Amino acid sequence: MVKFGLQFKATLEGVTNVRPVGEDFRWFLKLKCGSCGEIPDKWQYITLMENTPLKGGRGSASMVQKCKLCSRENSIDILGDTITAYNAEDSEKFKTMVQFECRGLEPVDFQPQAGFAAEGADSGTKFPEINLQEKDWTDYDEEAVESVGVYEVTNRFTKC
């Protein structure tokens, strides 16, 4: 088992506590087979809610799949207690947002989608529905009387 950390980086303007919301949050990933190196073209998503048993009674994982090229059974599990928010002081720096435990797979890319939330850095205004699919998000904080945003979202994976 290998653990990989998804490191998130963005420029935050007037917001803090950017985080995925709920056990049904969809982590859209591209996954590489550790056996043959195959990387499917399609994005695959995993959630904390989904739990699939592993062969031989070795526990469970968020997703278990067979490689289409080499037929090896691989799995990936979200380590729920590692999910952390990206805060104003993290702006423009890579920070690990979540860790995945992988057997035979390696995450190689992440596509942020809907399901993020944040708060106004000074006002505490709640922004419950943030979609980062375009790698940028903007809104207006009426309490702070300023525009707010999450810009230039990028990511990388590191071995933990």
Salt bridges, closest charged atoms under 4 A:
ASP90 OD2 - LYS95 NZ 3.18
GLU101 OE1 - ARG103 NH2 3.88
GLU119 OE2 - ARG19 NH2 3.58
GLU119 OE2 - LYS126 NZ 3.75
